Amino acid sequence: MTDNSHASHERVPSRQRRRFSGISSRAYEHPADRSALVALRKLSGFDTVFKALSGLLPERSLRLLFLSDSVRVSDAQFAHLNDMLRDACYILDLEKVPPMYVNQDPQPNAMCIGLDEPIIVVTTGLVELLDEEEMRAVVGHEVGHALSGHAVYRTILLFLTNLALKVAWIPLGNVAIMTIVMALREWFRKSELSADRAGLLVGQDLKASMRGLMKIAGGNHLHEMNVDAFLAQADEYEKGGDLRDSVLKILNVLPRSHPFTTVRAAELKKWSESRDYQRIMDGHYPRREDDKDTSVTDSFRESATHYADSVRTSKDPLMKLVGDIAGGAGDLGGKLRDKFTGGGAAGKGGATDDSGATRQSGTEDPGSPQGPGPTGS
């Protein structure tokens, strides 16, 4: 690190936290996020293309906007946030501390944008909502975005989304742009899971990370909320309903740049209990100096394995059906019908289970629609 970077890290909070010297962002990136980033980093001329593209994007305008109409974090303004920022950069060994702004907006939000040099923006709604340790996880989250290079893709996503609105009157043009936007959103949803992990590495306090996510979902009413109950919502969301609900979940998430809050909490807790997290905390993690030697093939293989495992272990009705198909399940038509109806009535007198045996139904009125199955609809 340079002398300037050492100076920028002089003032850090007193609590001792592990520092991850030379850590590569690959250590905490979600497999789908990591494979895409590794592939892009391997593309010859990738940096040159995006620097040229930066002239077409509103990055300069955004920087001037925040500089002129927001408060820049420093020793003189929002000093406690400045300490958190330097602490986060110190822990993740990010040499250049990105500029950070507080923007007047009651909606709790934070973002990291920029092509050449990322900037971090947090809203007043978020600053007022979170306590110090919760905010530390958020700042670590945004520094994780900066270390991974996510700011580049978020800036492009903002640009393309605005462009799609301007050319909405051109049918084919709008469809082409929105296809790219949808793909970028899916990628960015995975990058948010990566950044949540970075936030945990910085804050090193799972309870604070959980509290922050609960507050983003339910406001500043912690005395009315419970972590276990909040996580139970994520479990119910994943496994509840039938195929109709699975389709609705997909439609609900498509326009979003972030995963749903309960899902983020469940994913982060799962990762915190994993061997990968423990190895990082023990000092065993990929180093930045080895990024250039990373295999694209291996990264995609890890991503494919992750998705295969997700399908295999998922409690979602659609994912279970996909697993059944992959496993060569018999009576596929019957399974598809049962999943969509949430029950499985083969007729008014009875229903057929997976083994083909007929079981007696209740006294349901033959003329009424099939009621919901055990999990509801």
C-alpha positions as CSV (number, residue, x, y, z in Angstrom):
1,M,0.0,0.0,0.0
2,T,1.1,3.6,-0.6
3,D,2.0,6.1,2.1
4,N,-1.3,7.9,1.2
5,S,-3.3,4.8,1.8
6,H,-1.6,4.3,5.2
7,A,-2.5,7.9,6.1
8,S,-6.1,7.4,5.1
9,H,-6.4,4.4,7.4
10,E,-4.8,6.0,10.5
11,R,-8.1,6.7,12.3
12,V,-10.1,3.5,12.7
13,P,-12.5,2.5,15.5
14,S,-11.0,1.0,18.6
15,R,-12.6,-2.4,18.5
16,Q,-10.2,-5.0,17.2
17,R,-11.4,-6.8,14.0
18,R,-9.6,-9.2,11.8
19,R,-7.9,-7.6,8.7
20,F,-7.7,-9.5,5.4
21,S,-4.5,-8.3,3.9
22,G,-4.4,-8.7,0.1
23,I,-7.8,-10.4,0.0
24,S,-9.3,-11.1,-3.4
25,S,-13.0,-10.3,-3.9
26,R,-13.2,-13.9,-5.1
27,A,-13.2,-14.9,-1.4
28,Y,-16.7,-13.6,-0.7
29,E,-18.3,-13.4,-4.2
30,H,-21.4,-15.5,-4.9
31,P,-20.4,-18.3,-7.4
32,A,-22.6,-16.8,-10.2
33,D,-21.2,-13.3,-9.6
34,R,-17.6,-14.6,-9.4
35,S,-17.8,-16.6,-12.6
36,A,-19.0,-13.6,-14.6
37,L,-16.5,-11.2,-13.1
38,V,-13.6,-13.6,-13.7
39,A,-14.6,-14.0,-17.4
40,L,-14.9,-10.2,-17.9
41,R,-11.5,-9.6,-16.3
42,K,-10.0,-12.1,-18.7
43,L,-11.3,-10.2,-21.8
44,S,-8.6,-8.4,-23.6
45,G,-9.2,-4.7,-23.7
46,F,-12.1,-4.9,-21.3
47,D,-10.8,-1.9,-19.2
48,T,-10.1,0.2,-22.3
49,V,-13.6,-0.4,-23.7
50,F,-15.3,0.7,-20.5
51,K,-13.1,3.7,-20.1
52,A,-14.1,4.7,-23.6
53,L,-17.7,4.0,-22.8
54,S,-17.5,6.2,-19.7
55,G,-17.6,9.2,-22.0
56,L,-21.1,8.2,-23.1
57,L,-22.4,7.5,-19.6
58,P,-23.6,10.2,-17.2
59,E,-20.8,9.5,-14.7
60,R,-19.4,13.1,-14.7
61,S,-22.9,14.4,-14.3
62,L,-23.6,12.1,-11.3
63,R,-20.3,13.1,-9.6
64,L,-21.1,16.8,-10.0
65,L,-24.7,16.2,-8.8
66,F,-23.6,14.6,-5.6
67,L,-20.7,17.1,-5.1
68,S,-23.1,20.0,-5.5
69,D,-26.3,18.7,-3.8
70,S,-25.1,16.2,-1.1
71,V,-22.8,16.2,1.9
72,R,-19.4,14.7,1.4
73,V,-18.2,12.5,4.3
74,S,-15.0,13.7,5.8
75,D,-13.4,14.4,9.2
76,A,-15.4,17.6,9.3
77,Q,-18.8,16.1,8.1
78,F,-20.3,12.8,9.3
79,A,-17.0,12.0,10.9
80,H,-18.4,8.7,12.3
81,L,-19.2,7.5,8.8
82,N,-15.8,8.6,7.7
83,D,-14.2,6.4,10.4
84,M,-16.4,3.5,9.3
85,L,-15.4,3.9,5.7
86,R,-11.7,4.0,6.4
87,D,-12.1,1.0,8.7
88,A,-13.9,-1.0,6.0
89,C,-11.2,-0.1,3.4
90,Y,-8.5,-1.1,6.0
91,I,-10.1,-4.5,6.7
92,L,-10.6,-5.4,3.1
93,D,-7.3,-3.8,2.1
94,L,-8.7,-1.5,-0.4
95,E,-5.9,1.0,-1.1
96,K,-7.8,4.0,-2.3
97,V,-10.7,5.1,-0.1
98,P,-13.6,6.0,-2.4
99,P,-15.5,9.3,-1.8
100,M,-18.7,9.0,0.1
101,Y,-21.7,11.2,0.1
102,V,-24.8,11.5,2.3
103,N,-27.9,12.4,0.2
104,Q,-31.1,13.8,1.5
105,D,-33.7,11.1,0.9
106,P,-36.1,9.5,3.4
107,Q,-35.9,6.2,1.6
108,P,-33.2,4.0,3.2
109,N,-30.7,3.2,0.4
110,A,-27.0,3.0,-0.4
111,M,-25.1,2.5,-3.7
112,C,-21.7,2.4,-5.2
113,I,-21.4,3.8,-8.7
114,G,-18.8,4.9,-11.1
115,L,-16.6,3.5,-13.9
116,D,-13.1,5.0,-13.4
117,E,-13.4,5.7,-9.7
118,P,-16.3,4.4,-7.6
119,I,-18.2,6.7,-5.2
120,I,-20.5,5.6,-2.4
121,V,-23.8,7.3,-1.6
122,V,-25.9,6.7,1.4
123,T,-29.3,8.3,2.1
124,T,-30.3,10.2,5.2
125,G,-33.1,7.7,5.6
126,L,-30.5,4.9,6.0
127,V,-28.3,6.9,8.3
128,E,-31.2,7.7,10.6
129,L,-32.5,4.1,10.6
130,L,-29.4,2.1,11.5
131,D,-27.2,2.0,14.6
132,E,-23.4,2.2,14.4
133,E,-22.7,-1.6,14.0
134,E,-25.6,-2.0,11.5
135,M,-24.3,1.0,9.5
136,R,-20.8,-0.5,9.6
137,A,-22.1,-3.6,7.8
138,V,-23.7,-1.4,5.1
139,V,-20.5,0.6,4.6
140,G,-18.6,-2.7,4.3
141,H,-21.2,-3.9,1.8
142,E,-20.5,-0.9,-0.4
143,V,-16.8,-1.2,-0.1
144,G,-17.2,-4.8,-1.2
145,H,-19.0,-3.6,-4.3
146,A,-16.0,-1.3,-5.0
147,L,-13.4,-4.1,-4.5
148,S,-15.3,-6.4,-6.8
149,G,-15.8,-3.8,-9.5
150,H,-19.6,-3.9,-9.3
151,A,-19.8,-0.2,-9.6
152,V,-19.0,-0.5,-13.3
153,Y,-22.0,-2.7,-13.9
154,R,-24.4,-0.7,-11.7
155,T,-23.5,2.4,-13.6
156,I,-24.2,0.7,-17.0
157,L,-27.5,-0.7,-15.6
158,L,-28.6,2.8,-14.6
159,F,-27.7,4.1,-18.0
160,L,-29.5,1.3,-19.9
161,T,-32.6,1.5,-17.7
162,N,-32.9,5.2,-18.5
163,L,-32.2,4.5,-22.2
164,A,-34.9,1.9,-22.2
165,L,-37.4,4.4,-21.0
166,K,-36.4,6.9,-23.7
167,V,-36.8,4.4,-26.5
168,A,-39.9,2.6,-25.2
169,W,-41.8,3.8,-28.3
170,I,-39.5,1.7,-30.5
171,P,-40.8,-1.9,-30.0
172,L,-37.7,-3.9,-31.1
173,G,-35.2,-1.4,-29.7
174,N,-36.9,-1.5,-26.3
175,V,-37.1,-5.3,-26.2
176,A,-33.4,-5.6,-27.0
177,I,-32.3,-3.2,-24.3
178,M,-34.7,-4.6,-21.7
179,T,-33.3,-8.1,-22.4
180,I,-29.8,-6.8,-21.5
181,V,-31.3,-5.0,-18.5
182,M,-32.9,-8.2,-17.2
183,A,-29.7,-10.1,-17.5
184,L,-27.8,-7.3,-15.7
185,R,-30.4,-7.3,-12.9
186,E,-30.0,-11.0,-12.4
187,W,-26.3,-10.6,-12.2
188,F,-26.6,-7.7,-9.9
189,R,-28.9,-9.5,-7.5
190,K,-26.2,-12.1,-7.1
191,S,-23.7,-9.3,-6.6
192,E,-25.8,-8.0,-3.7
193,L,-25.4,-11.3,-2.0
194,S,-21.6,-11.0,-2.5
195,A,-21.6,-7.5,-1.0
196,D,-23.7,-8.7,2.0
197,R,-20.8,-11.2,2.7
198,A,-18.3,-8.4,2.4
199,G,-20.3,-6.4,4.9
200,L,-20.2,-9.3,7.3
201,L,-16.4,-9.5,6.9
202,V,-16.1,-5.9,7.7
203,G,-18.5,-5.7,10.6
204,Q,-17.8,-9.2,11.9
205,D,-21.1,-9.1,13.7
206,L,-23.8,-11.4,12.2
207,K,-26.4,-10.0,14.6
208,A,-25.8,-6.5,13.4
209,S,-26.1,-7.5,9.8
210,M,-29.4,-9.3,10.6
211,R,-30.7,-6.3,12.4
212,G,-29.9,-4.0,9.6
213,L,-31.8,-6.2,7.0
214,M,-34.8,-6.4,9.4
215,K,-34.9,-2.7,9.7
216,I,-34.7,-2.2,6.0
217,A,-37.7,-4.5,5.7
218,G,-39.7,-3.3,8.7
219,G,-38.4,0.0,9.8
220,N,-37.0,1.1,13.2
221,H,-39.2,-1.2,15.3
222,L,-36.7,-3.8,16.5
223,H,-38.6,-4.3,19.7
224,E,-41.5,-5.6,17.5
225,M,-39.2,-8.0,15.4
226,N,-37.4,-11.3,16.0
227,V,-34.5,-12.7,13.9
228,D,-35.7,-16.3,14.1
229,A,-39.2,-15.3,13.0
230,F,-37.8,-13.1,10.2
231,L,-35.7,-16.0,8.9
232,A,-38.7,-18.3,9.2
233,Q,-40.4,-16.0,6.7
234,A,-37.6,-16.7,4.2
235,D,-38.1,-20.5,4.7
236,E,-41.9,-20.1,4.2
237,Y,-41.4,-18.0,1.1
238,E,-39.1,-20.6,-0.5
239,K,-41.1,-23.7,0.2
240,G,-44.7,-22.4,0.4
241,G,-47.4,-22.7,-2.3
242,D,-47.5,-24.5,-5.6
243,L,-46.1,-23.9,-9.1
244,R,-48.4,-20.8,-9.5
245,D,-46.6,-19.2,-6.5
246,S,-43.2,-20.2,-8.0
247,V,-44.0,-18.4,-11.2
248,L,-45.3,-15.4,-9.3
249,K,-42.0,-15.3,-7.3
250,I,-40.1,-15.1,-10.6
251,L,-42.3,-12.3,-12.0
252,N,-42.0,-10.4,-8.7
253,V,-38.2,-10.5,-8.7
254,L,-37.5,-9.8,-12.4
255,P,-37.8,-6.0,-12.1
256,R,-35.7,-5.8,-8.9
257,S,-32.0,-5.0,-8.7
258,H,-31.8,-6.5,-5.1
259,P,-33.0,-9.9,-3.8
260,F,-35.8,-9.8,-1.3
261,T,-34.7,-8.8,2.2
262,T,-35.7,-12.1,4.0
263,V,-33.9,-14.0,1.3
264,R,-30.7,-11.9,1.8
265,A,-30.9,-12.6,5.5
266,A,-31.2,-16.3,5.0
267,E,-28.4,-16.4,2.4
268,L,-26.1,-14.5,4.7
269,K,-26.8,-16.6,7.7
270,K,-26.2,-19.7,5.7
271,W,-22.9,-18.4,4.4
272,S,-21.8,-17.3,7.9
273,E,-22.2,-21.0,9.0
274,S,-20.2,-22.3,6.0
275,R,-16.7,-23.7,5.9
276,D,-15.8,-21.0,3.4
277,Y,-16.5,-18.2,5.8
278,Q,-14.6,-19.9,8.6
279,R,-11.6,-20.4,6.4
280,I,-11.6,-16.6,5.6
281,M,-11.8,-15.7,9.3
282,D,-8.9,-18.1,9.9
283,G,-6.8,-16.3,7.4
284,H,-7.1,-18.7,4.5
285,Y,-8.5,-17.0,1.4
286,P,-7.7,-16.2,-2.2
287,R,-5.2,-13.4,-2.7
288,R,-5.5,-10.5,-5.1
289,E,-2.1,-11.2,-6.6
290,D,-3.4,-14.5,-7.9
291,D,-6.5,-13.1,-9.7
292,K,-4.7,-13.1,-13.0
293,D,-4.2,-16.8,-12.8
294,T,-7.8,-17.7,-12.0
295,S,-9.3,-20.2,-14.4
296,V,-12.5,-19.1,-16.2
297,T,-13.5,-22.7,-16.7
298,D,-13.1,-23.5,-13.0
299,S,-15.1,-20.5,-12.1
300,F,-18.0,-21.5,-14.4
301,R,-17.8,-25.0,-13.1
302,E,-18.2,-23.8,-9.5
303,S,-21.1,-21.6,-10.6
304,A,-22.8,-24.6,-12.4
305,T,-22.2,-26.8,-9.3
306,H,-23.7,-24.2,-7.1
307,Y,-26.9,-23.9,-9.2
308,A,-27.2,-27.7,-9.4
309,D,-26.9,-27.9,-5.6
310,S,-29.4,-25.1,-5.2
311,V,-32.0,-27.0,-7.4
312,R,-31.3,-30.2,-5.6
313,T,-31.7,-28.8,-2.1
314,S,-34.4,-26.2,-2.8
315,K,-37.8,-26.4,-1.2
316,D,-39.5,-24.3,-3.9
317,P,-42.1,-26.3,-5.8
318,L,-40.8,-25.4,-9.2
319,M,-37.2,-26.2,-8.3
320,K,-38.4,-29.6,-6.9
321,L,-40.1,-30.3,-10.2
322,V,-36.9,-29.4,-12.1
323,G,-35.0,-31.8,-9.8
324,D,-37.6,-34.5,-10.5
325,I,-37.2,-34.0,-14.2
326,A,-33.5,-34.1,-14.0
327,G,-33.8,-37.2,-12.0
328,G,-36.0,-38.9,-14.6
329,A,-39.1,-38.9,-12.5
330,G,-42.1,-41.0,-13.8
331,D,-45.6,-39.7,-14.3
332,L,-44.3,-36.2,-15.2
333,G,-47.8,-35.1,-16.3
334,G,-49.3,-36.1,-13.0
335,K,-46.6,-34.3,-11.1
336,L,-47.0,-31.1,-13.1
337,R,-50.8,-31.2,-12.6
338,D,-50.3,-31.8,-8.8
339,K,-47.8,-29.0,-8.5
340,F,-50.0,-26.5,-10.2
341,T,-53.1,-27.4,-8.2
342,G,-51.3,-27.6,-4.9
343,G,-53.0,-30.8,-4.1
344,G,-53.3,-33.7,-6.4
345,A,-56.9,-34.8,-6.9
346,A,-56.9,-37.4,-9.7
347,G,-60.7,-37.4,-9.7
348,K,-63.6,-36.8,-7.6
349,G,-63.4,-40.1,-5.8
350,G,-59.7,-40.2,-4.8
351,A,-56.1,-39.2,-5.7
352,T,-53.1,-41.0,-6.8
353,D,-49.8,-40.7,-4.9
354,D,-46.3,-41.0,-6.3
355,S,-46.3,-44.8,-6.0
356,G,-49.5,-45.1,-8.1
357,A,-51.7,-46.2,-5.2
358,T,-55.2,-44.7,-4.8
359,R,-56.0,-42.9,-1.6
360,Q,-59.5,-42.0,-0.5
361,S,-60.5,-38.3,-0.5
362,G,-62.6,-36.6,2.1
363,T,-66.2,-35.6,1.7
364,E,-65.6,-32.7,-0.6
365,D,-68.4,-31.6,-2.8
366,P,-67.7,-33.1,-6.2
367,G,-69.0,-30.0,-7.9
368,S,-66.7,-27.6,-6.1
369,P,-63.2,-26.6,-7.3
370,Q,-60.2,-28.5,-5.9
371,G,-59.2,-27.0,-2.6
372,P,-55.6,-26.1,-1.8
373,G,-53.1,-28.7,-0.9
374,P,-51.3,-29.1,2.5
375,T,-49.1,-26.0,1.9
376,G,-51.8,-23.7,0.7
377,S,-51.6,-21.6,-2.5
